[in-house]
Amino acid sequence: MAYRNGNYCAFYVSEPFSTSTLGAYVTKDFVYYNTLKAWKGQDASFPFIDSHEKTYSVRDGSNWESTLKPRLQERLRSSKNIILFLSSRTKNSQALREEIRYGIEEQSLPVIVIYPDYDTKESLLLNGVLKPQVISLWDNLPVFRDSMKKVPTLHIPMNKDLIRQSLQDTGFTVSTPNKIDVYRFK
């Protein structure tokens, strides 16, 4: 059994995707993922453990069924939760669907949803609940919208302090999950 201490980042990138081209670094969600890596690089105490680094990299042209999909699943099995970057730019891609489906349906991984278009906890809320504009983003990824009732989910803005606090919350790990619900900071 894998040691489940990683944070699996799920985000949309256009397919095919290659980190070797400049285009990858202007893909918004890839930039947000790299922001977490940079915070960790600047501060070793930042509680982010990148599950993508737990297996060797695969080439973009690799076969989906024989290489890419098994690699995603292996990384998810080594993870304690999923960090999902969800925005108006998120599209229902094959890889993102599989990451969320396998992570929630088969691994029961809690999900920390980061909304990069929002920067404060108050900006996500209206009268103490998630704004309709935030909830409507779930429709960009139907597998998440339809399966999130199976695991605890925490919905947060792109804010370093709140991300740190969320990653330190053991209630959003597979070993000690909170009860299933939609959580947010008030």
C-alpha positions as CSV (number, residue, x, y, z in Angstrom):
1,M,0.0,0.0,0.0
2,A,1.3,3.5,-0.9
3,Y,2.2,6.0,1.7
4,R,-0.7,8.5,1.4
5,N,0.9,11.9,2.3
6,G,0.7,13.7,-1.1
7,N,-1.6,16.4,-2.3
8,Y,-2.9,15.6,-5.8
9,C,-3.4,18.8,-7.9
10,A,-6.1,18.4,-10.5
11,F,-6.5,21.2,-13.0
12,Y,-7.5,21.8,-16.6
13,V,-4.9,22.1,-19.4
14,S,-5.7,21.8,-23.0
15,E,-4.8,18.4,-24.5
16,P,-2.3,17.5,-25.7
17,F,-0.2,19.2,-23.0
18,S,3.5,19.6,-22.7
19,T,5.5,21.3,-20.0
20,S,8.4,21.7,-22.4
21,T,6.7,24.5,-24.3
22,L,6.2,28.1,-23.2
23,G,2.5,27.6,-23.7
24,A,2.3,25.4,-20.7
25,Y,3.5,28.2,-18.5
26,V,0.8,30.6,-19.6
27,T,-2.0,28.1,-19.1
28,K,-3.7,29.6,-16.1
29,D,-4.4,26.5,-14.0
30,F,-0.9,25.2,-14.6
31,V,0.4,28.6,-13.3
32,Y,-1.7,28.2,-10.1
33,Y,-0.3,24.7,-9.6
34,N,3.2,26.0,-10.0
35,T,2.4,28.8,-7.5
36,L,1.9,26.1,-4.8
37,K,5.2,24.5,-5.8
38,A,6.9,27.9,-5.6
39,W,5.5,28.6,-2.2
40,K,6.9,25.2,-1.0
41,G,10.2,26.0,-2.6
42,Q,10.4,29.4,-0.8
43,D,9.2,28.0,2.5
44,A,9.9,24.3,3.4
45,S,7.2,24.5,6.1
46,F,4.5,25.2,3.5
47,P,2.4,22.0,3.9
48,F,2.2,21.0,0.2
49,I,3.5,17.6,-0.9
50,D,3.2,17.3,-4.7
51,S,1.8,13.9,-5.6
52,H,2.9,14.5,-9.2
53,E,6.5,14.1,-8.1
54,K,5.8,10.6,-6.6
55,T,6.1,8.9,-10.0
56,Y,8.3,9.5,-13.0
57,S,7.0,12.0,-15.6
58,V,5.3,10.7,-18.8
59,R,5.5,12.2,-22.2
60,D,2.5,14.0,-23.6
61,G,2.3,11.6,-26.6
62,S,2.1,8.5,-24.3
63,N,-0.9,6.2,-24.7
64,W,-3.8,7.2,-22.5
65,E,-4.9,3.7,-21.5
66,S,-1.5,2.0,-21.1
67,T,0.5,4.9,-19.6
68,L,-1.2,8.1,-18.8
69,K,-4.3,6.8,-17.0
70,P,-2.4,4.3,-14.9
71,R,0.1,7.0,-13.9
72,L,-2.6,9.3,-12.7
73,Q,-4.2,6.5,-10.7
74,E,-0.9,5.6,-9.1
75,R,-0.4,9.2,-8.0
76,L,-3.9,9.4,-6.6
77,R,-3.3,6.2,-4.6
78,S,-0.3,8.0,-3.0
79,S,-2.4,11.0,-2.1
80,K,-4.3,12.1,1.0
81,N,-6.5,14.5,-0.8
82,I,-7.2,16.3,-4.1
83,I,-6.6,20.0,-4.7
84,L,-8.9,21.0,-7.5
85,F,-8.4,24.3,-9.3
86,L,-11.8,25.3,-10.6
87,S,-12.5,28.4,-12.6
88,S,-14.5,29.7,-15.6
89,R,-11.6,28.4,-17.8
90,T,-12.0,24.8,-16.5
91,K,-13.1,22.4,-19.2
92,N,-14.4,18.8,-18.9
93,S,-11.2,17.2,-20.3
94,Q,-10.6,13.4,-20.3
95,A,-7.7,13.6,-17.9
96,L,-9.5,15.9,-15.4
97,R,-12.6,13.7,-15.5
98,E,-10.6,10.6,-14.7
99,E,-8.6,12.3,-11.9
100,I,-11.8,13.4,-10.2
101,R,-13.7,10.2,-10.9
102,Y,-11.0,7.9,-9.7
103,G,-10.0,10.1,-6.8
104,I,-13.5,10.4,-5.4
105,E,-15.3,7.3,-6.6
106,E,-12.5,4.7,-6.0
107,Q,-10.1,6.4,-3.5
108,S,-12.6,8.5,-1.4
109,L,-10.2,11.4,-1.4
110,P,-11.5,14.6,0.2
111,V,-11.3,17.6,-2.2
112,I,-10.0,21.1,-1.5
113,V,-11.4,23.3,-4.2
114,I,-9.4,26.4,-5.0
115,Y,-11.2,29.1,-6.9
116,P,-8.4,31.1,-8.5
117,D,-10.7,33.9,-9.6
118,Y,-11.5,34.7,-6.0
119,D,-8.9,36.0,-3.4
120,T,-10.8,36.3,-0.1
121,K,-13.1,33.9,1.7
122,E,-15.8,36.7,1.7
123,S,-15.6,36.9,-2.1
124,L,-16.9,33.3,-2.4
125,L,-19.9,33.9,-0.1
126,L,-23.2,35.6,-0.2
127,N,-25.1,35.6,3.2
128,G,-22.7,33.0,4.5
129,V,-23.1,30.4,1.7
130,L,-21.3,29.9,-1.6
131,K,-22.4,32.4,-4.2
132,P,-24.5,31.1,-7.1
133,Q,-21.6,32.1,-9.5
134,V,-19.3,29.8,-7.5
135,I,-21.7,26.9,-7.5
136,S,-22.3,27.3,-11.2
137,L,-18.6,26.5,-11.8
138,W,-19.3,23.0,-10.7
139,D,-21.2,22.5,-14.0
140,N,-17.8,22.9,-15.8
141,L,-16.9,19.5,-14.4
142,P,-20.0,17.4,-14.1
143,V,-18.2,14.4,-12.6
144,F,-17.2,16.6,-9.7
145,R,-20.6,18.2,-9.3
146,D,-22.3,14.7,-9.3
147,S,-19.8,12.9,-7.0
148,M,-18.9,15.6,-4.5
149,K,-21.7,14.3,-2.2
150,K,-19.5,11.3,-1.5
151,V,-16.5,13.1,0.1
152,P,-16.0,16.2,2.2
153,T,-15.2,19.2,0.1
154,L,-13.6,22.5,1.2
155,H,-14.1,25.5,-1.0
156,I,-11.5,28.3,-0.8
157,P,-10.2,31.2,-2.7
158,M,-6.6,31.5,-4.1
159,N,-5.2,32.8,-0.9
160,K,-1.9,31.5,0.5
161,D,-2.9,31.7,4.2
162,L,-6.2,29.9,3.6
163,I,-4.5,27.3,1.4
164,R,-2.0,26.7,4.1
165,Q,-4.7,26.4,6.8
166,S,-6.7,24.0,4.5
167,L,-3.7,21.8,3.8
168,Q,-3.0,21.5,7.6
169,D,-6.6,20.5,8.3
170,T,-6.6,16.7,8.9
171,G,-10.3,16.6,8.3
172,F,-9.6,16.9,4.6
173,T,-7.4,13.8,4.4
174,V,-8.4,10.3,3.4
175,S,-7.2,8.9,6.8
176,T,-9.3,11.2,9.0
177,P,-12.0,12.8,6.9
178,N,-14.6,15.2,8.2
179,K,-18.2,14.1,7.7
180,I,-19.4,14.4,4.1
181,D,-20.5,18.0,3.5
182,V,-19.6,21.2,1.6
183,Y,-17.3,23.3,3.8
184,R,-16.1,26.8,3.5
185,F,-14.5,29.4,5.7
186,K,-16.9,31.9,7.1
